[in-house]
Amino acid sequence: MVEYVTVTSETPEGRTGAIKLHGPAAFAGMHRAGRLAAETLDMLVPHMVPGVSTAEIDRLIYDFVLAGGGVPATLGYRGYTHSTCISINHVVCHGIPSDKTLKDGDIVNVDVTPIVDGWHGDTSRMYLIGDVPLKARRLVEVTYECLMLGIEQAKPGNHMGDVANAIQRHAEKHRYGVVRDFCGHGLGRLFHDAPEVVHVGRPGTGPELKPGMIFTIEPMINIGRPDVKLLDDGWTAVTRDRSLSAQFEHSIGITDDGCEIFTCSPKGYHQPPYG
């Protein structure tokens, strides 16, 4: 049985398993946090070139988020010591910044979550480094389409399964694998909250979408099979068959007649190539 709770000043901020239904003040807070998240990814565009290290990208993000009045949510989260996750080629998610440098032909996901006035703006975007092969560029393009098709289904009266099925059908039409091991999530004043937002499912199943819900949609799509494995560092997830993987993510809120995207690029850098 799915439980919903309308958020008031008396509502506990902790995770209870209930799906929170937020009001206008929360949506305003999410727009502020989401804008800084999107501006952060916009800022990176001229820096995402061959030869730059992922540690340098992480430093740029840390400085930009602090200058914008935010704090990186990942910094210190469960012992994580960086301001972003940077996932290259066959890394599905949670790649750790390091001295590793980007190379010509890489596809790269950068995932950021600044906290602004207590609200979490969570988003990720793909970048094409130098001359990227057509096969990889096509994966990135289809992954973005999957995200937006899922968002089209995010409206009152639909169910999480409608969002998931739109993503799954489009990915599998192109013979890609949809990752099952990681999913989107509710968020707001918490980094991770109910509900879980899976990216594979049947229409009409799962929690009903109601105005006031706030969550991420973040499909991870593999050229090969959907299977992943976790590396010994406890964070980095890679495709088990070493095939390329791509991901896009937005934070959204359900409205009376659809949804609002909190993390849209102010510069219109929605999908690569950017410029």
N, C-alpha and C positions, 0 to 999 in steps of 0.2 A: 504494500500500500504506500503510495507516494504521499508524503506530507509536505504541505506548503505553509509558510508563515509570513504574514505581512510585517515588514520591519517597522518598528517604532522605537522610540527612545528607550523603551524597556526591554527590547529584544537583546538577548545575549549575543555578543559578537563572535563567540566561538563556534566551531563546527559541530552541529547537532545531528546532521543527516537530513534535516528538513531543507527544502528549497526555499530560499528567501525571495520575497517579492518586494522590490525596492520602490521608493517614491522619487519625485523630481529632484530632490537634493542629491540623492545618490547618483542619478543620471548626470547631473551637472558635475559632480566630483569625478565621475568616470570619464567625462569628456575632457576635463583638465588633464588627468593622468594619461589618458589615451593620446591626447595631442602631443604631450612631451615624448611619449613612446614613439609615435610616428615621426616626429621631428628628429629624434635620435637616429632613426634608420635613414631618414632623408640626408642627414649630415654626413653619413658614412659614404655616400655614393662616390665622391671623387677619391676616396681613400682605398676603395676595394679594387686593388690592382696587383699584378704579379710582384712579388718581393716583399710585400708588407706582412709582418708577423701577426698572428692572431692575438698575441699579447698586446701589441700596439693598438689594435682595434679595440680591445677591452679597455685600454687606458683612455682612448678617445671617448668611449661611451661613458666611462666613470666621470670624466671631467665635464662632459656635456650635460649629463643628468644632474650633477650637483649644481652647475651653473644655472640650470633651468628650474631650480627649486625642488628637485626630487632627490630620492635615495634609491639606489639599485636594490630591488627586492631580493635578488639572488645572493648578494654579498653577505656572507655569514649564514645563509639558509641551509640548515642541516649540515653545517661544516663546509659548505661551498665557499671558495675564497675569491670569486671573480664576479664581475658586474654583468656578464652576459654568458650565453652559450653560443658557440660557433661550430657549426657542423659542416664538414667538407666531404663532398662526393658520396661515399658509401656510409658516412656517419648519419644515422637517422635523426638523432637529437642528443642534446646535453653534451656536445663536444666541449672540452675544456680548453680555454685560451692558453697558449704556450709560445715558445720560440718558433714554432712551425710557421713557415711562410707560405703565402698563397702562390699558386703556380698557374701559368697560362693554361686555360681549358678547364679549370676547376669550376664547380658549382658550389655555392656556399650559402648556408642558412645562418642568419644572425637573429637571435631571440633575446628581446629585452623586456624588462618589467620595472619601470620606475614607479616608486610610490610618491604620490603627490597629495599632501593634506590627508594622508591615511588611505587613499584609494590607489588600487593597483591597475596600471595600464599595461596589459600583456599583449605583445604582438611579435610576429617574426616575418621575415621576408627573405627571398632568395636573391643572390647576386651572381652574375656571370663574370668570370675573371678572364679577361683577354678574349682569345678566339676559342669559343666553346663549340664542340661538335654538335651537329644538328640533333642527334639522338638525345643528348643531354638537354639541349634547349627545349626540345619538344616535351620532355618530362616536366620541366619547370613550368611551361605554358599550361599543360594539362592539370598540373597540381593547383595552379592558381584558379583555373576554371572550376575544379572540384570545390575549392573553398567558396567561391561565389555562388555556385549552384546550391551548396548547402545553406548558405545565408539566405538565398531566395526562399527556402522552405521554413525559415525561422520567423514564424508569425503565429498569433494566438489561434488556438484550436488545432494546430498541427502538433505532431509528437516528435520526440527526439529521433525516432525511427525514420521519419520523413526526411530529416536533415541527413542522417547517416546514409539512407538509401540513395539519395541524390548524388552524394559523393561516391559511394561504391559503384553505382551503375556507370558513371562517367569514367572512373578510373579503369574499371574492368572492361569497358568497351574498347579501351586502348591496350588491353592485355597487361595492365599494370597491377601490382599487388598493393592492397591497402593495409597498412600496419594495424594490427589489433592490440599490440602490447601497451600502447600509450594512447591517451585520449585527451580531449578538452575537458574543461572543468568550470564550475561556478567560481566567481571571484567578486571582489568588491573591496571591503576592508580586510578580507582574508585573501591570501595569495591563492589558495586552493580550497574550494568549498563544493557543496552539492549544487547541481548534479554532475555526474560523470557524463561527458559528451563523446560517445563512441562514434566512429566514422564508418561503421558497417552495420546494416540493420534492415528491418522490414518496415514498410510504411504503416503508420497507425500504431506502432508499438513504442514502448518507453514512456517516460513522463510527458504529460501534456504541457505544451508551451503556454504560459500565461503572462500577461503584462506585468512588468516589474522584474522578471527574471534577468539576470546578468551572467553571462558565461562566455567562454572562448570556444571557437571552432578552429581546429588546427590539424587538418589532415596531413599525414605523412604517407607519401606515395612512392613505391619502389618500382624500378624498371623490371625487376625480377620478382621473386617470391616475397610474400609479406613478412616472412620470419626474420626476427632480429635476435641478437645476443648482446649481453652486457659485458663490457670489458672489466678487467680486474680493478680499474680505478673506482668502480662502483657507480659511475655516472654515465660514461660514454656508451651509447647504444649504436650498434652497427648492423647492417644487413648481413644475415647469415651467409648469403651466397655472394657477398661482396659487390652486389649490383648497386647502381646509383640510387640515391634517395633524395626527395625534395619535400619541402614543407612551406606552407604559408599559414599565418595565424592572424585572426582579428578577435578583439573583445567586442561583444555586442550586447544590447539590451532589448528585450521584447517590449514593444509599445502596443497601443490599442489596435493598430492596423498593420503592424509589420515589425520592423526592428530598426534600431539605430546602430551604426558602426562607430565605435568610439575611437578607433585607431586608424582611420583613413589618412593617407599621406597628404599633408597640406600642399605639397608641391606636385601632386598628381603622379608620384612614383609608385604606382600600384603593382606593377610587375615589370621585370626587365625586358628589354634594355631600358635603363633610366637615362635621362639627359634633357 
